[in-house]
Amino acid sequence: MTDHGGGVHSLRVPIPDNPLGHTLVHLLDTDRGPVLIDTGWDDPAAWDALTAGLAACGTDVAELYGVVITHHHPDHHGLSGRVREVSGAWIAMHPADTHLVRRVRATTPVQWLDLLAERLTAAGAPDDHLARVARARARTSSSEGFPGHRAALPDRPITAGELLDLPGRRLRAVWTPGHTPGHVCLHLEEAHPRGLAGNGRLFSGDHLLPGITPHIGVYEDPRDPVRTDPLGDYLASLERVARLLPAEVLPAHQYAFTDAAGRVRELLAHHHARLDALRALLATPRTLWQLTESMRWNRPWSRIPHGSRTIAVAEADAHLRHLLLLGHAEALPGGAPVRYVAR
């Protein structure tokens, strides 16, 4: 547990078998009782860490007044169901991510693997990659549920720009789509307890991290005719957050930091450089899969495991879609899989 002052604490809740190591779950004191910002992964070790951290803060799960979820990913939302069972606390989330929670609860792993195979086939994935998805489907029971089914269905919407119902505190929701459609940052509009210059503190979830570039992928059903622009949403959200000029950022991973505007500039430069590199690659027509394996990653493509390659395709898809919407690339006519070229 870390005491950040002014009734704000962070708790390190472990993520099993994940290089991130842990989620920083934040605890905010209010006049009605303590409120959690995120909950952590649904895992016995994570639950033990959460309860121990709350005890170190002089409280426990049963005393919680509410839970605010920055976004629906399981390392943030996973323990919310168990927290509500013990405490009766309300759970708040942006409606766009609540929609995703409902979709997960209505989708079996078999259905999800079928959609994944459809998306990868459209991307031009090779037979050996698709075969591993098919083998996973064959091992999966049609009656199985996702672990995410245990997470709570939120019962309070978060409205962009609103002050949340936290008596004695000024915590404003800032809608920051990109990492997920309904990701929110939470701006604590109160003087910094250590007198740091700036405009309060920002609970940034996964939107703004000090040393990690958040994953930006594509979320909609591949059969949905509406095509979103998650990267464009993320870039615009970064600029929105920079304008807040918070004195300190309290992210969900790594560590607290200052100079939010400087970190935003780094992330904007990273994505614009990536877009320029993709446009150069598309001087030669490529499928989405060919584009993905040609991109520069944190290790050679040959060393990227199967599951991470699937995530990389979603990342490349978000960047390609942004280029298409800007008119900097186009789809070539012809058969499937579709090939794309720079304009």
C-alpha positions as CSV (number, residue, x, y, z in Angstrom):
1,M,0.0,0.0,0.0
2,T,1.2,3.5,-0.8
3,D,-0.3,6.6,0.8
4,H,-0.4,9.4,-1.7
5,G,-1.8,11.9,0.8
6,G,-5.2,13.6,0.8
7,G,-7.1,10.4,1.4
8,V,-5.7,8.6,-1.7
9,H,-3.9,5.3,-1.5
10,S,-2.8,2.7,-4.1
11,L,-2.8,-1.0,-3.6
12,R,-0.7,-3.4,-5.7
13,V,-3.0,-6.2,-6.9
14,P,-1.1,-9.0,-8.8
15,I,-2.0,-10.1,-12.3
16,P,-1.3,-13.9,-12.7
17,D,1.2,-14.9,-15.3
18,N,1.5,-11.4,-16.8
19,P,4.6,-9.3,-17.4
20,L,2.8,-6.2,-16.1
21,G,3.0,-7.8,-12.7
22,H,0.2,-5.9,-11.0
23,T,-2.6,-3.4,-11.2
24,L,-2.5,-0.3,-9.1
25,V,-6.0,-0.2,-7.5
26,H,-6.7,3.2,-5.9
27,L,-8.7,3.8,-2.8
28,L,-10.3,7.2,-2.3
29,D,-11.8,8.3,1.0
30,T,-15.1,10.1,0.9
31,D,-17.6,11.4,3.4
32,R,-19.9,8.4,2.7
33,G,-17.1,5.7,2.9
34,P,-14.1,4.5,0.9
35,V,-14.4,4.1,-2.9
36,L,-12.3,1.9,-5.1
37,I,-11.0,2.9,-8.5
38,D,-10.7,-0.4,-10.3
39,T,-10.6,-3.8,-8.5
40,G,-7.9,-6.0,-10.0
41,W,-7.9,-9.5,-11.6
42,D,-10.4,-12.2,-10.5
43,D,-7.8,-14.5,-8.8
44,P,-7.4,-15.7,-5.2
45,A,-4.0,-14.1,-4.9
46,A,-5.4,-10.8,-6.2
47,W,-8.3,-11.0,-3.7
48,D,-5.9,-11.6,-0.9
49,A,-3.7,-8.6,-1.9
50,L,-6.8,-6.4,-2.3
51,T,-8.1,-7.3,1.2
52,A,-4.7,-7.0,2.8
53,G,-4.2,-3.6,1.1
54,L,-7.5,-2.3,2.4
55,A,-6.7,-3.6,5.9
56,A,-3.4,-1.6,5.7
57,C,-5.5,1.5,5.0
58,G,-7.7,0.8,8.0
59,T,-10.7,-0.5,6.2
60,D,-12.1,-3.6,4.5
61,V,-14.2,-4.7,1.5
62,A,-17.5,-4.6,3.5
63,E,-17.0,-0.9,4.2
64,L,-16.7,0.1,0.6
65,Y,-19.3,2.7,-0.6
66,G,-18.7,2.3,-4.4
67,V,-16.4,1.2,-7.2
68,V,-15.5,3.3,-10.2
69,I,-14.1,1.2,-13.1
70,T,-11.8,3.0,-15.6
71,H,-12.5,0.3,-18.2
72,H,-13.8,-3.2,-18.6
73,H,-10.5,-5.2,-18.9
74,P,-10.2,-8.1,-16.4
75,D,-7.2,-6.7,-14.6
76,H,-9.4,-3.7,-13.7
77,H,-12.9,-5.0,-13.5
78,G,-12.4,-8.7,-12.7
79,L,-13.0,-8.6,-8.9
80,S,-15.9,-6.2,-9.0
81,G,-18.5,-9.0,-8.7
82,R,-16.9,-10.4,-5.6
83,V,-16.5,-6.9,-4.1
84,R,-20.2,-6.2,-4.6
85,E,-21.2,-9.5,-3.1
86,V,-19.3,-8.6,0.1
87,S,-20.0,-4.9,0.3
88,G,-23.2,-4.2,-1.7
89,A,-21.2,-1.3,-3.2
90,W,-22.5,0.3,-6.5
91,I,-20.3,-0.3,-9.6
92,A,-19.9,2.6,-12.1
93,M,-18.6,2.3,-15.7
94,H,-19.0,4.3,-18.9
95,P,-21.9,2.9,-21.0
96,A,-19.7,2.0,-24.0
97,D,-17.7,-0.4,-21.9
98,T,-20.9,-1.6,-20.1
99,H,-22.1,-2.6,-23.6
100,L,-18.9,-4.7,-24.0
101,V,-19.5,-6.4,-20.6
102,R,-23.0,-7.3,-21.7
103,R,-21.5,-8.7,-25.0
104,V,-19.0,-10.8,-23.2
105,R,-21.6,-12.2,-20.9
106,A,-23.7,-13.1,-23.9
107,T,-20.9,-14.8,-25.9
108,T,-19.5,-18.2,-25.3
109,P,-15.8,-18.9,-25.8
110,V,-16.7,-21.0,-28.8
111,Q,-18.6,-18.1,-30.4
112,W,-15.7,-15.8,-29.6
113,L,-13.2,-18.1,-31.2
114,D,-15.4,-18.3,-34.3
115,L,-15.4,-14.5,-34.5
116,L,-11.7,-14.5,-34.0
117,A,-11.1,-17.0,-36.8
118,E,-13.4,-14.9,-39.1
119,R,-11.4,-11.7,-38.3
120,L,-8.0,-13.4,-38.8
121,T,-9.1,-15.0,-42.1
122,A,-10.2,-11.6,-43.4
123,A,-6.8,-10.3,-42.4
124,G,-5.0,-13.0,-44.4
125,A,-3.6,-15.0,-41.5
126,P,-1.7,-18.1,-42.7
127,D,-3.1,-21.6,-42.3
128,D,-0.8,-22.5,-39.3
129,H,-2.0,-19.6,-37.3
130,L,-5.7,-20.4,-38.1
131,A,-5.1,-24.0,-37.3
132,R,-4.1,-23.1,-33.7
133,V,-7.4,-21.2,-33.3
134,A,-9.3,-24.2,-34.7
135,R,-7.5,-26.5,-32.2
136,A,-8.4,-24.2,-29.3
137,R,-12.1,-24.2,-30.5
138,A,-12.1,-28.1,-30.6
139,R,-10.9,-28.2,-27.0
140,T,-13.5,-25.7,-25.8
141,S,-16.9,-26.7,-24.5
142,S,-19.9,-24.8,-25.9
143,S,-21.2,-24.4,-22.3
144,E,-18.1,-22.8,-20.9
145,G,-18.2,-19.2,-19.8
146,F,-15.5,-16.6,-19.9
147,P,-13.8,-15.7,-16.6
148,G,-15.2,-12.2,-17.2
149,H,-18.7,-13.5,-16.6
150,R,-17.8,-13.3,-12.9
151,A,-17.3,-9.5,-13.1
152,A,-20.2,-7.4,-12.0
153,L,-22.6,-5.8,-14.5
154,P,-22.3,-2.1,-13.6
155,D,-25.3,-0.5,-12.1
156,R,-24.3,3.2,-12.5
157,P,-23.4,4.9,-15.8
158,I,-20.4,7.3,-15.9
159,T,-21.3,10.4,-18.0
160,A,-18.4,12.3,-19.6
161,G,-17.7,15.6,-17.8
162,E,-19.8,14.8,-14.7
163,L,-18.8,15.1,-11.1
164,L,-19.2,11.6,-9.6
165,D,-21.5,11.1,-6.6
166,L,-18.6,11.1,-4.0
167,P,-19.6,13.3,-1.0
168,G,-16.8,15.5,0.1
169,R,-14.7,15.0,-3.1
170,R,-14.5,16.6,-6.5
171,L,-13.8,13.7,-8.9
172,R,-14.8,14.4,-12.5
173,A,-15.1,11.8,-15.3
174,V,-13.0,12.5,-18.4
175,W,-14.0,10.2,-21.3
176,T,-10.9,8.9,-23.0
177,P,-11.8,6.3,-25.6
178,G,-9.1,4.4,-27.5
179,H,-7.7,1.7,-25.2
180,T,-11.4,0.7,-24.9
181,P,-14.4,2.5,-26.2
182,G,-15.6,3.5,-22.7
183,H,-12.2,4.2,-21.0
184,V,-12.4,7.0,-18.5
185,C,-9.8,9.0,-16.6
186,L,-10.8,10.5,-13.3
187,H,-9.7,14.1,-12.5
188,L,-9.5,14.8,-8.8
189,E,-10.1,18.6,-8.8
190,E,-8.5,19.3,-5.5
191,A,-5.2,20.9,-4.5
192,H,-2.3,18.5,-4.4
193,P,-1.5,17.5,-0.8
194,R,2.2,18.1,-1.3
195,G,1.6,21.5,-3.0
196,L,2.8,20.4,-6.5
197,A,1.9,22.9,-9.1
198,G,-0.8,21.9,-11.5
199,N,-4.5,21.2,-11.7
200,G,-5.2,18.4,-9.1
201,R,-4.5,14.7,-9.8
202,L,-5.5,12.4,-12.6
203,F,-6.3,8.7,-12.1
204,S,-5.4,7.7,-15.7
205,G,-6.2,4.0,-15.8
206,D,-4.4,2.6,-18.9
207,H,-4.8,5.7,-20.9
208,L,-1.6,7.4,-19.8
209,L,1.2,5.3,-18.4
210,P,4.7,6.5,-17.7
211,G,6.7,3.9,-19.6
212,I,4.2,1.8,-21.6
213,T,2.4,2.6,-24.8
214,P,-1.2,1.3,-24.2
215,H,-2.6,-1.2,-26.7
216,I,-5.0,0.3,-29.2
217,G,-7.0,-2.3,-31.0
218,V,-10.4,-2.9,-32.6
219,Y,-13.4,-4.0,-30.7
220,E,-16.5,-4.2,-32.8
221,D,-17.9,-7.5,-34.2
222,P,-16.3,-8.0,-37.7
223,R,-19.8,-8.3,-39.2
224,D,-20.8,-4.9,-37.9
225,P,-21.1,-2.4,-40.8
226,V,-20.1,0.5,-38.6
227,R,-16.3,1.0,-38.6
228,T,-14.9,2.9,-35.6
229,D,-11.6,4.8,-35.4
230,P,-10.0,3.7,-32.0
231,L,-6.6,5.2,-32.8
232,G,-8.2,8.6,-33.8
233,D,-10.2,8.5,-30.6
234,Y,-7.1,7.8,-28.6
235,L,-5.1,10.6,-30.1
236,A,-7.9,13.1,-29.5
237,S,-8.2,11.8,-25.9
238,L,-4.5,12.3,-25.3
239,E,-4.8,15.9,-26.3
240,R,-7.9,16.3,-24.1
241,V,-6.0,15.0,-21.0
242,A,-2.9,17.2,-21.7
243,R,-5.1,20.3,-21.5
244,L,-6.1,19.4,-17.9
245,L,-2.5,20.0,-16.8
246,P,-2.7,17.7,-13.7
247,A,0.0,18.1,-11.1
248,E,0.4,14.3,-10.8
249,V,-0.8,11.3,-12.7
250,L,-1.8,8.1,-10.8
251,P,-1.9,5.4,-13.4
252,A,-3.1,1.8,-13.1
253,H,0.3,0.3,-13.8
254,Q,3.9,1.2,-13.1
255,Y,4.1,4.3,-10.9
256,A,2.8,7.8,-10.3
257,F,4.4,10.6,-12.3
258,T,4.3,14.3,-13.2
259,D,4.5,16.1,-16.5
260,A,1.4,14.6,-18.1
261,A,1.7,17.0,-21.1
262,G,5.3,15.7,-21.8
263,R,4.2,12.1,-21.7
264,V,1.3,12.9,-24.1
265,R,3.8,14.5,-26.5
266,E,5.8,11.3,-26.5
267,L,2.8,9.1,-27.1
268,L,1.5,11.3,-29.9
269,A,5.0,11.3,-31.6
270,H,5.1,7.5,-31.2
271,H,1.8,6.9,-33.0
272,H,2.5,9.5,-35.7
273,A,5.9,7.8,-36.4
274,R,4.1,4.5,-36.6
275,L,1.6,5.8,-39.0
276,D,4.3,7.2,-41.2
277,A,6.1,3.8,-41.1
278,L,2.9,1.9,-42.1
279,R,2.3,4.3,-45.0
280,A,5.8,3.6,-46.2
281,L,5.3,-0.2,-45.9
282,L,2.0,0.2,-48.0
283,A,4.0,1.5,-50.9
284,T,3.8,-2.3,-51.7
285,P,0.2,-3.6,-51.5
286,R,-0.2,-5.8,-48.5
287,T,-2.9,-7.7,-46.6
288,L,-3.5,-6.7,-42.9
289,W,-1.5,-9.8,-41.8
290,Q,1.4,-9.0,-44.2
291,L,1.4,-5.4,-42.9
292,T,1.4,-6.6,-39.3
293,E,4.4,-9.0,-39.7
294,S,6.3,-6.3,-41.6
295,M,5.9,-3.7,-38.7
296,R,8.5,-3.1,-36.1
297,W,7.6,-4.6,-32.7
298,N,9.5,-5.0,-29.5
299,R,11.0,-8.3,-30.8
300,P,11.4,-10.0,-34.2
301,W,8.2,-11.4,-35.6
302,S,9.6,-14.9,-35.5
303,R,9.9,-14.6,-31.7
304,I,6.4,-13.2,-31.1
305,P,4.1,-16.0,-29.7
306,H,0.8,-17.0,-31.3
307,G,-1.5,-15.1,-28.9
308,S,0.6,-11.9,-29.1
309,R,0.5,-12.1,-32.9
310,T,-3.3,-11.9,-32.7
311,I,-3.1,-8.9,-30.5
312,A,-0.6,-7.3,-32.9
313,V,-3.1,-7.7,-35.8
314,A,-5.7,-5.8,-33.8
315,E,-3.1,-3.0,-33.2
316,A,-2.1,-2.9,-36.9
317,D,-5.8,-2.9,-37.8
318,A,-6.4,0.2,-35.7
319,H,-3.5,2.1,-37.3
320,L,-4.5,1.0,-40.8
321,R,-8.1,2.0,-40.3
322,H,-6.9,5.5,-39.2
323,L,-4.9,5.8,-42.4
324,L,-7.9,4.7,-44.4
325,L,-10.1,7.3,-42.8
326,L,-7.5,10.0,-43.4
327,G,-7.4,9.1,-47.0
328,H,-3.8,8.1,-46.8
329,A,-4.4,4.4,-47.8
330,E,-7.1,2.5,-49.7
331,A,-8.3,-1.0,-50.2
332,L,-7.6,-2.5,-53.6
333,P,-10.5,-4.2,-55.5
334,G,-10.3,-7.9,-55.9
335,G,-10.7,-11.1,-53.9
336,A,-10.2,-11.9,-50.2
337,P,-8.2,-11.3,-48.3
338,V,-8.2,-7.6,-49.0
339,R,-4.9,-5.9,-49.9
340,Y,-4.2,-2.2,-49.0
341,V,-1.9,0.4,-50.6
342,A,-0.8,3.9,-49.7
343,R,-2.4,6.9,-51.4
